[in-house]
């Protein structure tokens, strides 16, 4: 699917902050930032997942669609995502973990792991597998998050992790994927966010503390 807007400037000329979209950014510990560039109604559930993993320890950013309909118009692909608050945050953290939604509905425990940090990706994959989730191979090379310009690789380490959760999995995580339904997380949400947060906490010593 081709994006409606090539970059944030183009989007901001046609869409209104606080009405069509909102931005949330929290500076915390610099080891990791949890980033949901397609949050709110764009890829429902991703901003809630990223925020829960970040907790009060790690930095957090979310760009969220608020429209009654047509939130997909607000999607800017990760290699071109250039919203200024996000870019500034990425420059202050070591490693970025992005949370995305994916459209598959066949497996309600499935996700894809990408990004240039293969070591951290492998550790997250093991933890999530141990928690009952299924890690699928990404068949499309363009969706593996390996480009230097991909959001997940724009932290100070220049390598991060991209987690893409299938639609079927995200549906199990909330009462529903509506704005109201996402206020009520379900056990798979707790299991997923706990596994990722625990792994990131364990990996903090391998990063430079700031």
C-alpha positions in Angstrom: 0.0 0.0 0.0 1.4 3.4 -1.0 1.4 6.0 1.8 -0.8 9.0 1.3 2.0 11.3 2.6 5.7 11.1 1.8 6.7 12.6 5.1 5.5 14.3 8.3 5.6 17.8 6.8 3.2 16.8 4.0 0.9 15.1 6.5 0.9 18.1 8.9 -0.3 20.4 6.1 -3.5 18.3 5.7 -4.1 16.8 9.1 -4.6 18.6 12.4 -2.7 17.8 15.6 -5.0 17.0 18.4 -7.9 16.3 16.1 -6.7 13.9 13.5 -3.5 12.7 15.3 -1.6 13.1 18.5 2.1 12.6 19.5 3.3 11.3 22.8 6.9 11.3 23.8 8.5 10.5 27.1 12.2 10.8 27.9 13.4 8.2 30.4 16.3 5.9 30.7 18.5 6.1 27.5 19.2 2.4 27.1 16.0 1.7 25.1 13.2 3.6 23.5 9.9 1.8 22.7 8.4 3.4 19.5 5.0 3.0 17.9 5.1 5.1 14.8 1.6 3.8 13.6 -0.3 4.0 16.9 -3.8 4.8 17.8 -6.2 3.7 15.0 -3.4 3.3 12.4 -2.2 -0.1 13.6 -4.5 -0.6 16.6 -2.9 -1.8 19.8 0.7 -0.9 19.0 0.9 2.3 21.1 -0.6 0.5 24.1 1.9 -2.3 23.8 4.8 0.0 23.4 3.8 2.1 26.4 3.3 -1.0 28.6 6.8 -2.3 27.7 8.4 1.0 28.4 6.7 1.4 31.8 8.4 4.1 33.8 11.9 2.9 32.9 12.4 3.3 29.2 11.8 6.1 26.8 8.6 6.0 24.8 7.2 7.6 21.6 3.9 7.1 19.8 2.3 8.7 16.8 -1.4 8.0 17.1 -4.3 8.3 14.6 -7.4 9.8 16.1 -9.7 10.0 13.1 -13.2 8.7 13.1 -12.3 6.9 9.9 -9.3 6.8 7.5 -6.6 6.5 10.1 -4.6 4.5 7.5 -4.0 7.8 5.6 -1.7 8.7 8.5 0.7 5.8 7.9 4.3 7.0 7.0 6.6 4.1 6.4 9.4 3.5 8.9 12.2 4.4 6.5 10.7 7.9 5.8 9.2 8.6 9.2 10.6 12.0 10.2 8.3 13.6 12.8 10.7 15.9 14.6 9.9 14.8 18.2 10.6 11.2 17.2 13.8 12.1 15.4 15.0 14.0 18.5 14.2 11.2 20.9 16.0 8.6 18.7 19.2 10.7 18.9 19.1 10.4 22.7 18.8 6.7 23.1 21.0 3.7 22.5 18.7 1.1 21.1 15.2 1.5 19.5 12.5 -1.2 19.6 9.6 -0.4 17.3 6.1 -2.0 17.6 4.1 -2.5 14.4 0.9 -4.1 13.4 0.7 -6.6 10.5 -2.4 -7.7 8.7 -2.2 -11.6 9.0 -5.2 -13.3 10.6 -4.2 -17.0 10.3 -2.3 -17.4 13.6 -3.4 -15.6 16.8 0.0 -16.0 18.5 2.2 -14.9 15.6 4.6 -12.0 15.1 7.7 -11.2 13.0 11.0 -10.0 14.4 13.3 -7.8 12.3 15.9 -5.0 12.7 19.7 -4.9 12.5 20.3 -6.0 16.1 20.1 -9.7 15.5 21.4 -10.6 19.0 18.7 -8.7 20.8 16.1 -9.9 18.3 17.1 -13.5 19.0 16.9 -13.0 22.7 13.4 -11.4 22.4 12.4 -14.2 20.1 13.4 -16.8 22.6 11.6 -15.1 25.5 8.4 -14.7 23.5 8.6 -18.3 22.3 8.9 -19.4 25.9 5.8 -17.4 26.6 3.8 -19.2 24.0 4.1 -16.9 21.0 5.1 -17.9 17.5 7.9 -16.2 15.7 7.4 -16.3 11.9 10.0 -15.7 9.2 9.4 -12.5 7.3 9.1 -13.6 3.6 9.4 -10.0 2.3 13.0 -8.7 2.4 11.8 -5.1 2.3 9.9 -5.7 5.6 12.7 -7.0 7.7 13.8 -3.7 9.1 17.4 -3.9 8.0 17.8 -0.5 6.3 19.9 2.1 8.2 17.0 4.5 7.6 14.5 2.3 9.3 13.3 3.8 12.6 14.5 0.8 14.6 18.1 1.4 13.4 18.2 5.1 14.1 19.3 5.0 17.8 22.9 5.7 18.8 23.9 2.1 18.3 22.6 2.2 14.7 20.9 -1.2 15.2 17.6 -2.0 16.8 14.6 -4.4 16.7 11.3 -4.3 14.9 8.4 -6.3 16.3 5.4 -6.8 13.9 2.4 -8.3 15.6 -0.2 -10.0 13.4 -3.7 -8.7 13.5 -5.0 -12.0 14.9 -2.6 -11.7 17.8 -3.5 -8.1 18.6 -7.1 -9.0 18.6 -6.4 -11.5 21.5 -4.7 -8.8 23.5 -7.7 -6.5 24.1 -11.4 -6.6 24.7 -11.5 -5.3 21.1 -9.3 -3.2 18.8 -11.7 -0.2 19.0 -10.5 2.9 20.9 -12.7 1.9 23.8 -11.8 -1.8 23.7 -8.1 -1.1 23.8 -8.6 0.3 27.3 -9.1 -3.3 28.5 -6.1 -5.5 28.0 -6.3 -9.3 28.1 -3.8 -12.0 29.4 -1.9 -12.3 26.0 -1.2 -8.5 26.3 0.3 -9.0 29.8 2.3 -12.0 28.8 3.7 -10.3 25.7 4.7 -7.0 27.3 6.1 -8.7 30.4 8.4 -11.0 28.2 9.7 -8.1 26.2 10.2 -5.8 29.2 12.0 -8.5 31.2 14.4 -9.2 28.3 15.2 -5.5 27.8 15.9 -5.1 31.5 18.2 -8.1 31.4 20.1 -6.6 28.5 20.7 -3.2 30.0 24.2 -4.0 31.3 25.4 -4.7 27.8 24.7 -1.2 26.8 26.5 2.0 27.9 24.6 3.6 30.7 23.9 7.3 30.3 
